[in-house]
């Protein structure tokens, strides 16, 4: 049966036990993708199932053209969707989530988005807009206002089109109306995501309305948080399995691993949902947890993605069932990632690292290496290069990190080791591929982009192993390079 409010009572799977007509909006969320629906929306659904947080319903907002499809599915399904947890033993655990109560496609009705954001009932505006959505210059750390959407929003009197534009305009209208500002809650994989959101949105506001920027910097709260749940892209096979095994036709279900974690700084401008009642860790300082996740989990994803793809694998679980790669990943985490971490309260790092390998090796999640290889220009500078710089500053090992960077450069050549094309997905694709295709005659061309790599191309401590690693990838390939350099290195 098609998923809708009318069919809830007929479903053979867990569905909202609460009265969705009693749920009222309290959060506006930009970027309703798989991760948000597997994570933040799921936690609220858990709260609502306990009879709590019924005044914290989510209104999703899409600002990009490809969000049109989500708008259509959400409208057809009364904003319901199925979250399917994939256990390693093949068991599927589906649950219908009902915490999203409306979805607005901003290009069709920007005034409706602003009206919802200005409404005093909206007390949180949350974001999963990807790393690139914050428009950070990777080297200077300042706002890159050259994006066409931002430039259009800076035109006097313009109707907002970007997340930043909507947030700033809504805050301006709330201030004029005497309505307290909402809290802006970034849930993206960025170190200090709350700090980054404050800095970038304030910088944007300063270009548009300096007085409002000062208000925003002092009066609006931007809590940091760390979020974690592997959520691969939904496939037609996932839709078919849901229909065949459970009788549910869902236009856009979400699949994910069993593990989930959310560490949230208690820094809100007003009230917030009682997230701690459903397992969210509410802390004073998120940084140790986010660095652990970014430099161990996220950087390890990059460490396995390019080398695994070039070696002929296509899924993360295939890579992490190969001892050669497992040894390499643990070696990176132990010898390069971990030394850059502060103490992480309440976490056994050794157990965490081995748990990561187990999570990556879950054959049911089927997380594609293509997904992990995408948007590398936003990921490598934030997740891996800080490790390189800290290790260099301390005179410690960087060999595995350097090989990961070299494998990205080799992958960006857009041709695999069998001569087959690689579809490079990145907002900087054309520039990256053009540079990478000159790797053989100029081994340093790829890392000579200061916007991505800063000063590393002039640091011989990085350049010498990088040149050797790239040369080896060209001469003997990814797997043979790993075998030559790191086989048995972590027994």
Residue pairs with C-beta under 8 A, 6 or more apart in sequence:
1 7
1 10
1 11
1 247
1 248
1 249
2 76
2 77
2 249
3 11
3 77
3 80
3 81
3 82
3 96
3 248
3 249
3 250
3 251
4 76
4 77
4 78
4 80
5 20
5 78
5 80
8 15
8 16
8 80
8 96
9 15
11 96
11 246
11 247
11 248
12 246
12 247
13 82
13 94
13 95
13 96
13 246
13 248
14 94
14 95
14 96
15 95
15 96
15 98
16 45
16 48
16 49
16 96
16 97
16 98
17 49
18 48
18 49
18 51
18 54
18 98
20 98
20 101
22 54
23 48
23 54
23 55
23 57
23 98
23 99
23 101
24 54
24 55
24 57
24 101
24 121
25 57
25 58
25 59
25 101
25 102
25 116
25 119
25 121
25 122
26 53
26 55
26 56
26 57
26 121
26 122
26 123
26 124
26 273
27 44
27 56
27 57
27 58
27 59
27 122
27 123
27 124
27 125
27 126
28 58
28 59
28 61
28 113
28 116
28 117
28 122
28 124
28 125
28 126
28 182
29 36
29 40
29 41
29 58
29 59
29 60
29 61
29 100
29 125
29 126
29 127
29 128
30 61
30 62
30 63
30 125
30 126
30 127
30 128
30 129
30 163
30 166
31 62
31 127
31 128
31 129
31 130
31 133
31 163
32 60
32 61
32 62
32 67
32 70
32 74
32 100
32 103
32 128
33 70
33 128
34 231
34 232
34 233
34 234
34 254
34 255
34 256
35 128
35 227
35 229
35 231
36 60
36 128
36 187
37 81
37 83
37 97
37 100
37 254
38 83
38 229
38 231
38 254
38 255
38 256
38 260
39 187
39 227
39 229
39 231
39 260
39 262
40 58
40 126
40 128
40 187
40 227
40 262
41 58
41 97
41 99
41 100
42 83
42 97
42 99
42 260
43 262
43 275
43 278
43 279
43 280
44 53
44 56
44 57
44 58
44 99
44 273
45 95
45 97
45 98
45 99
46 278
46 279
47 53
47 56
47 273
47 274
47 275
47 277
47 278
48 54
48 98
48 99
50 277
50 278
52 273
52 274
52 277
53 273
53 274
55 121
56 99
56 124
56 273
57 99
57 100
57 101
57 102
58 99
58 100
58 101
59 100
59 101
59 102
59 103
59 104
59 116
59 122
60 70
60 74
60 79
60 100
60 102
60 103
60 104
61 103
61 104
61 106
61 113
61 163
61 166
62 68
62 70
62 71
62 103
62 104
62 105
62 106
63 106
63 107
63 149
63 161
63 162
63 163
63 166
65 107
67 105
68 105
69 252
70 103
70 252
71 103
71 104
71 105
71 108
72 251
73 81
73 251
73 252
74 81
74 100
74 103
75 103
76 251
77 250
77 251
79 98
79 100
79 101
79 102
79 103
80 96
80 97
80 98
81 96
81 97
81 100
81 250
81 252
81 253
81 254
82 94
82 95
82 96
82 97
82 242
82 248
82 250
82 253
82 254
83 94
83 95
83 96
83 97
83 253
83 254
83 256
84 92
84 93
84 94
84 95
84 238
84 242
84 253
84 254
84 255
84 256
85 92
85 93
85 94
85 95
85 255
85 256
85 257
85 258
86 92
86 255
86 256
86 257
86 258
86 362
86 364
86 365
86 366
87 93
87 258
87 362
87 364
88 358
88 361
88 362
88 363
88 364
89 364
90 364
92 241
92 245
92 246
92 364
93 258
94 242
94 246
94 248
94 253
96 248
102 116
104 112
104 113
104 116
106 113
106 160
106 161
106 166
107 161
110 159
110 160
110 161
110 166
113 160
113 166
114 160
114 166
114 169
114 170
114 173
116 122
117 125
117 166
117 167
117 170
117 174
117 182
118 170
118 173
118 174
118 177
118 179
120 179
120 180
122 182
123 182
123 183
123 269
123 270
123 271
123 272
124 182
124 183
124 184
124 185
124 268
124 272
125 167
125 170
125 182
125 183
125 184
125 185
126 184
126 185
126 186
126 187
127 133
127 163
127 184
127 185
127 186
127 187
127 188
127 197
128 187
128 188
129 163
129 188
130 188
130 375
130 378
131 188
131 189
131 190
131 375
131 378
131 379
131 382
132 375
132 378
132 427
133 163
133 188
134 188
134 190
134 196
134 197
134 200
135 143
135 144
135 145
135 147
135 150
135 164
135 200
135 204
136 142
136 143
136 144
136 196
136 200
137 143
137 144
137 451
138 377
138 381
138 382
138 451
138 452
138 454
139 450
139 451
139 452
139 454
141 199
142 203
143 199
143 200
143 203
143 204
145 151
145 154
145 203
145 204
145 207
147 162
149 161
149 162
149 165
150 162
150 164
150 165
150 204
152 158
152 161
152 162
153 160
153 161
153 162
153 164
153 165
153 168
153 204
153 208
154 204
154 207
154 208
158 165
160 166
160 168
160 169
164 200
164 201
164 204
165 204
167 184
167 201
168 201
168 204
168 205
168 208
168 209
168 212
168 216
170 182
171 181
171 182
171 205
171 212
171 215
171 216
171 220
172 209
172 212
174 180
174 181
174 182
175 181
175 212
175 215
180 269
180 270
181 215
181 216
181 219
181 220
181 269
182 220
182 269
183 220
183 221
183 222
183 223
183 268
183 269
183 270
183 272
184 194
184 197
184 198
184 201
184 220
184 221
184 222
185 194
185 222
185 223
185 225
186 193
186 194
186 196
186 197
186 222
186 224
186 225
187 193
187 225
187 227
189 227
189 293
189 294
189 298
189 382
189 383
190 196
190 382
191 287
191 290
191 291
191 294
191 382
191 386
192 224
192 287
192 290
193 224
193 225
193 290
194 222
194 223
194 224
194 225
194 265
194 267
194 286
195 222
195 224
197 222
198 216
198 217
198 220
198 222
201 216
202 213
202 216
202 217
203 213
205 212
205 213
205 216
206 213
219 269
220 269
221 267
221 268
221 269
222 267
223 264
223 265
223 266
223 267
223 268
224 265
224 267
224 286
224 287
224 290
225 262
225 263
225 264
225 265
225 286
225 290
226 261
226 262
226 263
226 286
226 289
226 290
226 292
226 293
227 261
227 262
228 259
228 260
228 261
228 262
228 293
228 297
229 256
229 257
229 259
229 260
229 261
230 256
230 257
230 259
230 359
230 360
230 362
230 365
230 367
231 254
231 255
231 256
231 257
232 255
232 256
232 365
232 366
232 367
232 368
232 371
233 368
233 371
234 252
234 253
234 254
234 255
235 366
238 253
238 255
239 249
239 250
239 251
239 253
242 248
242 249
242 250
242 253
243 249
243 250
255 365
256 365
257 359
257 362
257 365
259 355
259 359
260 279
261 281
261 293
262 275
262 279
262 280
262 281
263 280
263 281
263 283
263 286
263 289
263 290
264 275
264 280
264 281
264 282
264 283
264 286
265 282
265 283
265 284
265 285
265 286
266 282
266 283
266 284
275 282
276 282
281 289
283 289
283 345
287 342
288 341
288 342
288 343
288 344
288 345
289 344
289 347
291 340
291 341
291 342
292 341
292 344
292 347
292 349
292 352
294 382
294 383
295 337
295 340
295 341
295 383
295 384
295 386
295 387
296 333
296 337
296 338
296 341
296 349
296 352
296 353
296 356
297 356
298 379
298 383
299 332
299 337
299 383
299 384
299 387
299 401
299 404
300 329
300 332
300 333
300 337
300 356
300 360
301 316
301 360
301 372
302 372
302 376
302 379
302 380
302 383
302 384
302 404
302 408
303 328
303 329
303 332
303 384
303 400
303 404
304 316
304 319
304 320
304 325
304 329
304 360
304 369
304 372
305 316
305 369
305 372
305 373
306 373
306 404
306 407
306 408
306 410
306 411
306 478
307 319
307 325
307 328
307 403
307 404
307 407
307 478
307 479
307 482
308 316
308 318
308 319
308 325
308 369
308 478
309 369
309 370
309 373
309 411
309 416
309 422
310 407
310 410
310 411
310 416
310 417
310 473
310 477
310 478
310 479
311 319
311 477
311 478
311 479
311 482
312 417
312 479
313 319
313 322
313 369
314 368
314 369
314 370
315 366
315 367
315 368
315 369
316 360
316 361
316 365
316 367
316 368
316 369
316 372
317 360
317 361
317 362
317 363
317 365
317 366
317 367
319 325
319 360
319 369
320 326
320 329
320 357
320 360
320 361
321 361
321 363
324 479
324 482
324 483
324 486
324 487
325 482
326 357
326 490
327 486
327 487
327 488
327 489
327 490
327 491
328 400
328 482
328 486
328 489
328 490
329 356
329 357
329 360
330 353
330 354
330 357
330 490
331 400
331 486
331 489
331 490
332 400
332 401
332 404
333 353
333 356
334 353
334 490
335 396
335 397
335 400
336 387
336 391
336 396
336 397
336 398
336 399
336 400
336 401
337 387
338 349
338 353
339 390
339 391
339 394
339 396
340 386
340 387
340 390
340 391
341 349
360 367
370 423
370 425
373 411
373 424
373 425
374 425
374 426
375 425
375 426
375 427
376 408
376 412
376 426
376 432
377 426
377 427
377 428
377 432
377 452
378 427
380 404
380 405
380 408
380 452
381 452
381 453
384 401
384 404
384 405
385 405
385 453
385 454
385 456
387 398
387 401
388 398
388 401
388 402
388 405
388 456
388 462
389 456
391 397
391 398
391 401
392 398
392 459
392 461
392 462
398 461
398 462
398 465
399 465
399 485
400 486
402 462
402 465
402 466
402 469
403 465
403 469
403 481
403 482
403 485
405 447
405 466
405 469
406 466
406 469
406 470
406 473
407 469
407 473
407 478
409 436
409 439
409 446
409 447
409 470
410 436
410 439
410 470
410 473
410 474
410 478
411 422
411 424
412 424
412 426
412 432
412 433
412 435
412 436
412 446
413 422
413 433
413 436
413 437
413 439
414 421
414 422
414 423
414 424
414 433
414 436
414 437
415 421
415 422
416 422
417 477
417 478
424 432
424 433
426 432
431 449
432 446
435 445
435 446
435 448
435 449
436 445
436 446
438 445
439 445
439 446
439 470
439 474
440 474
443 466
443 467
443 470
443 471
444 457
444 463
444 466
444 467
447 453
447 456
447 457
447 462
447 463
447 466
448 457
450 457
456 462
456 463
457 463
469 481
472 480
472 481
472 484
472 485
473 481
476 484
